């Protein structure tokens, strides 16, 4: 279960960073924030899928 959560967090972080890089006027802080947000959302979705 932990491995699945790590994979989910990594995939969310990569997706969030890629999304930030495609936006106009991206900064380092915006990329990091989007990566963290993507990882959090992906992990939460994975956990909720296991509960419901």
Buried (B, 14 or more C-beta within 10 A) or exposed (E): EEEEBEEBBBBBBBBBBEBBEEEEEBEEEBBBBBBBBBBBBBBEEBBEEEEE
